[in-house]
Amino acid sequence: MPRTQQEIKQRILNLNEEVQQLVEKADAHITELIEGKISLQYVTSAPRDFLTPYEKAQSLCFVTKYDSLPEPEPIDIRNYKGRYYPNNIDAFRHLLNEYRPIIQNHDDSTHFSKVHSLCRQKLENDDPRVDLSITVQLEDREDITKRLLRLLDQKSKAINTLIKSCEFGYIYNGILQHSDHNYTRRYIEEYSSGELHYVFLRHAMVCSCVKQELSWHHYLLKVLSGVVMGPL
């Protein structure tokens, strides 16, 4: 029997609840809290630019990728012969594809773990003669570099928890990017039953949460890169 409108609405509400529980579990890692205006100081006396060519390309790609990451749209539902379908499922496919380099491709320079390592390296460095050193201060000039470093570590753990609670391997390796035969039976069943719509929706919601957790990493590298998209 096809689902009724009320059953669909309830299922989506249940998904929202489920994702919220995942977020609460992930955010349990985060105990550091930074409030108020901060200032960043980027210092190096090493005989080279602030970043190596690889680091510059890495930070630029991450910042511009992050800036363009989509947020989940409300589901646009249409009735076709007594059955309900999402009109905008392609938007969810697009969203999941856009997040792939950041959450799935471990070898990609924009993967969150590599971006975290880059930020951590610069915040930890206290010798500008060797490499770029980033220090962070509050309005009262209190140095909170170590606190921000601790917060970024906690954010990275939260992202790991979110990803491990999901099935992005199935999404990318069995559906969107590859055709791993280990997922074929499940893919057929969920595609035919319509369950796949909910799988896409759940993972899209989690992607949005990952983006929020990366906001501090993005801020550090965006200020450094100074890149702003130009007009037509």
N, C-alpha and C positions, 0 to 999 in steps of 0.2 A: 504493500500500500504506500502511495506517495505521502510525504509529510504534509501536514496542514500548515497554514501560515503561523498558527500559534506554536506548533511544534518547532518550526524553524526559528522563530523568535526566541523560544526557550533554549534551544540548542546554542544559539549565538550568545545568549546571556551566560550560559554555562561555560562556554569557551572563554569569555571575558573573565569570569571568576577563576577559571583554571590558570589562565595566564597571570592574573594578579597574584595568585598563590605562588607561582614560580618566581615572580618578581620579588615578593616578600622573602622567599627563601634565598634568592641571590643577594638581596640587599642586606641580609643578615651579616654579610662579610664586611659591610661598610659601617665603621664606627667613628671615623674621622669626619669632622664637620668644619668647613671653612666658610665663614660669612664675612660680609663687608667687601669694600673695594680692595683690590690687590694691584701691585705693580710688579712687572717682570723686568729683570735686568739680564741682558745677553752680553757676555764679555768673553773675548778671546784675544790673546796676544800671539797665538800660534801663527807661523808664517803661511797662512792660507785663509780662505774664506771661512765664514761661520760654519758651513757644512761642507762635507766632501761632495763631489758630484753625485755619488750614489744617494747620500742622505738628502741632498737637495731635491733630486728627482722623487725620492720616496716621500718626503714631506709634501711636496707639491701635488703628487698624485693622490695622497691621502686626503689632503685638505679639499681639493676640488671634487674628489669622489664623495666625501662626506657632505659637502655643500649641496650636492645633487641627489642625495639619497631620498627616495620618496617615502611618504608616510602612508599607511593603509587608508584607502578610501572607504566610506560607508558602502555597504553592499547594495547594489541596485538590482532589485529582484523583479522579474517579470513572470507572468502566468502564461504558460503555453499548454493548452489542452488539459487544464486541471493540474499541471505539474509546475513547480516553481524552479527557475533557473537564475543564476547570477548573470546579469548583463555585462558586468565589468570584471569577469574572472581574469581577463588578459592583463588587467592592471596589477593583480596580485602576482601573476607570473613574472611580469616585468619587475616588480618590487623585489621578489626573491632573487631574480637574476642579478639585480644591481648590488645586492648585499653579499653576493658570493665571494668576491675577492677579500672581503673584510672578515667574514666568519668561517669560510670553508677552505680557501686556498692557502694552506700553511706556507707554501713556498713563495707566495706573492708578497711583495714589499709592503703592501697596504693591509696585510692581515693584522688584526688587532694586536696579536702578540708581538709582532715585529715593530709596530708603531709604539707599543708600550715600552719595548726595549730601547728604542731611540730616545724617547722622552726620559726614561729612567737614567740612561747614560749621561745625558746633559745635566740633569738635576743632581746627580751624584758627584759629578766632576767639580772639584774645588780648586783645580789648578788650570787657569786659563792659558798658561803657557803651553799646555799639552793639547787642549781641546776646548770647544765651546763650553762655557759654564753658565747655567741658568740659575739665578737666585730669585726668590719670591718674597715680597714684603707686603704686610698689611698697611693701612693708612697711617698707623702709629709707628711705622718703620720696623715693626717686629718681623724678624726673619722667620718665615714659615716654610722654607724650602723643604725641610724634612717632613713636615706635616703634609704638604702637597704630594710629596713622593709616596708617603704612606697611603694617602687617599687614592692615588693612581694604582698602587698595588692592589688595594681593596676593590677598586672598580674592575680591574683585570680579572680578579677572582670571581667577581659577580658575573661577568660576561661568560667566563668558563662554565659557571654553574648553569646559566641560562641555556647555553649551547648543548651541554651534556644532557639537559632535561628534554631535549628535542630530538628530531630525527632528520637533520639536515642532510645526512648521508643518503637517506631515501629520496629526499626532495631533489638533490642535485645529481646523484649518481644513478638513480633509478628512473627519473622523470625528465628534468629540465635540461641537463647537460650531457648525460651519458645514458646508456641502455644496459645497465648491469642486470644480467638475467636472473640474479638472485632476488630481484624485486618484482619480476614480471607478473607473477600470480597476484601479488598484493595490488600492484598497479591496476591490473585488469578489474579486480573486484571493486576497488575504491572508485575507479573511473566510472564503472557501470552503475554502481549504487548511488553515486553522488557524494560519497563520503570524502572524496578528494577535495571538494570545495572547502570543507571544514579543516582539512589538513593544511591547505594553503593559507586559510584565514588565520589559523592558530600560529603558524610559523611567521606570517607577516606581522602579527602583533608582537611576537618576540623580537623580530628584527628591529622594530621601532624602539623597543626597550634597550637593545644593544646600542643603538645610536645615542640614546640618552646617556648611557654609561660612558660613552666615549667623548662626551662634550668637553671635558677638561683636556684630554689629549689633543683634541681638535683646536682648542683655544691656544694652547702652547705653541703648536706648529703654525697656526694661521697668523699669529702675531709675528712669528719669525719669518714666514714666507712673504707676508705683506701682499698676498695675491688677492685681487678683487676682480670679478668678471666685468669686462667692459661692455658697453652698449653696442647696438647695431650701428 
